[in-house]
Amino acid sequence: MRLLRRGMADIAESEIQNYRNILKEDKYREFNRAVGLNAHGIGTGAFVYLRRIFENLIKEAYDSVKSEISLGEEEFRLKRMDEKIKENETAQKIKKFKFDLTEIKEGLKSKGKKNSD
């Protein structure tokens, strides 16, 4: 059984390489550790690492869009996880909409300059 678990860890190791570019180095190490723990039958330990990684990704998403929403850091911290995800989704949509508007404005300006020439 122990050999089988080690084999599972080896298989998982090759598959998690895909996440190396997505996760920061420290979070990738934690992800790798979670996979190893799970392969060795320590699912609860793996869950703790995965939850920490997930919460960190949600916080990073908030940090990238917090200027788009009127929600302070403390308010965000106190929200339930599903509410944090909804706030991030809404903020991402607002950020994309603002970017699209800027692109449209720039496009109109450049067309106006071409037509005046």
FIKE-64653 format. One record per residue (C-alpha): residue in three letters; residue number from 1; y, z, x. Coordinates in nm, 4 decimals. Layout:
! residues N
resn:resi:yy:zz:xx
ala:NUM:Y:Z:X
...
***
This chain:
! residues 117
resn:resi:yy:zz:xx
met:1:0.0000:0.0000:0.0000
arg:2:0.2366:0.0846:0.2835
leu:3:0.1737:-0.2556:0.4428
leu:4:0.2484:-0.4254:0.1117
arg:5:0.5806:-0.2423:0.0800
arg:6:0.6777:-0.3386:0.4357
gly:7:0.5925:-0.6997:0.3497
met:8:0.8170:-0.6778:0.0434
ala:9:1.0995:-0.5465:0.2614
asp:10:1.0541:-0.8395:0.5002
ile:11:1.0665:-1.0903:0.2153
ala:12:1.3719:-0.9225:0.0684
glu:13:1.5389:-0.9182:0.4118
ser:14:1.5275:-1.2959:0.4334
glu:15:1.6599:-1.3320:0.0786
ile:16:1.9533:-1.0942:0.1196
gln:17:2.0951:-1.2999:0.4041
asn:18:2.2705:-1.4987:0.1287
tyr:19:2.4946:-1.1989:0.0630
arg:20:2.6127:-1.1543:0.4218
asn:21:2.9136:-1.3812:0.3616
ile:22:3.0050:-1.2134:0.0333
leu:23:2.9882:-0.8469:0.1306
lys:24:3.1875:-0.6780:0.4016
glu:25:2.9778:-0.5655:0.6980
asp:26:2.9527:-0.1999:0.5909
lys:27:2.8595:-0.2943:0.2332
tyr:28:2.6059:-0.5476:0.3595
arg:29:2.4389:-0.2725:0.5649
glu:30:2.4281:-0.0529:0.2543
phe:31:2.2810:-0.3407:0.0531
asn:32:2.0170:-0.3939:0.3193
arg:33:1.9396:-0.0221:0.3136
ala:34:1.9087:-0.0278:-0.0671
val:35:1.6608:-0.3149:-0.0486
gly:36:1.4611:-0.1306:0.2147
leu:37:1.4564:0.1896:0.0125
asn:38:1.3422:0.0018:-0.2958
ala:39:1.0682:-0.1742:-0.0986
his:40:0.9437:0.1670:0.0118
gly:41:0.9339:0.3008:-0.3423
ile:42:1.2565:0.5004:-0.3264
gly:43:1.4265:0.3384:-0.6227
thr:44:1.6652:0.6254:-0.6908
gly:45:1.8024:0.6081:-0.3367
ala:46:1.8385:0.2319:-0.3681
phe:47:2.0244:0.2741:-0.6965
val:48:2.2765:0.5091:-0.5347
tyr:49:2.3592:0.2512:-0.2677
leu:50:2.3776:-0.0360:-0.5172
arg:51:2.6043:0.1605:-0.7479
arg:52:2.8394:0.2418:-0.4608
ile:53:2.8528:-0.1256:-0.3617
phe:54:2.9184:-0.2314:-0.7213
glu:55:3.1961:0.0244:-0.7675
asn:56:3.3539:-0.0889:-0.4417
leu:57:3.3516:-0.4534:-0.5547
ile:58:3.5190:-0.3559:-0.8825
lys:59:3.7865:-0.1616:-0.6899
glu:60:3.8461:-0.4562:-0.4555
ala:61:3.8875:-0.6835:-0.7578
tyr:62:4.1404:-0.4398:-0.9046
asp:63:4.3306:-0.4232:-0.5756
ser:64:4.3610:-0.8014:-0.5712
val:65:4.5145:-0.8171:-0.9212
lys:66:4.6838:-0.4814:-0.9741
ser:67:5.0288:-0.6406:-0.9538
glu:68:4.9361:-0.8503:-1.2596
ile:69:4.8656:-0.5551:-1.4890
ser:70:5.0556:-0.2442:-1.5857
leu:71:4.7780:-0.0044:-1.4989
gly:72:4.8253:0.2453:-1.2202
glu:73:4.5579:0.3365:-0.9676
glu:74:4.4923:0.6755:-1.1249
glu:75:4.4621:0.5260:-1.4731
phe:76:4.2215:0.2655:-1.3403
arg:77:4.0170:0.5267:-1.1556
leu:78:3.9735:0.7326:-1.4736
lys:79:3.8527:0.4415:-1.6875
arg:80:3.4873:0.3872:-1.7684
met:81:3.3207:0.1102:-1.5676
asp:82:3.3052:-0.1331:-1.8608
glu:83:3.6793:-0.0819:-1.9164
lys:84:3.7473:-0.1425:-1.5467
ile:85:3.5582:-0.4697:-1.5653
lys:86:3.7538:-0.5802:-1.8747
glu:87:4.0853:-0.4920:-1.7051
asn:88:3.9850:-0.6975:-1.4001
glu:89:3.8773:-0.9932:-1.6147
thr:90:4.2056:-0.9865:-1.8057
ala:91:4.4076:-0.9597:-1.4854
gln:92:4.2144:-1.2489:-1.3287
lys:93:4.2943:-1.4645:-1.6327
ile:94:4.6635:-1.3711:-1.6114
lys:95:4.6698:-1.4460:-1.2396
lys:96:4.5050:-1.7861:-1.2928
phe:97:4.7413:-1.8668:-1.5799
lys:98:5.0443:-1.7853:-1.3629
phe:99:4.9018:-1.9978:-1.0815
asp:100:4.8414:-2.2875:-1.3226
leu:101:5.1988:-2.2583:-1.4536
thr:102:5.3326:-2.2681:-1.0992
glu:103:5.1238:-2.5770:-1.0248
ile:104:5.2540:-2.7475:-1.3395
lys:105:5.6153:-2.6614:-1.2527
glu:106:5.5721:-2.7939:-0.8984
gly:107:5.4116:-3.1101:-1.0343
leu:108:5.6985:-3.1654:-1.2760
lys:109:5.9539:-3.1085:-1.0009
ser:110:5.7882:-3.3584:-0.7704
lys:111:5.7644:-3.6171:-1.0526
gly:112:6.1321:-3.5635:-1.1269
lys:113:6.2210:-3.6258:-0.7640
lys:114:6.0085:-3.9441:-0.7529
asn:115:6.1690:-4.0766:-1.0705
ser:116:6.5215:-4.0091:-0.9411
asp:117:6.4540:-4.2008:-0.6193
***
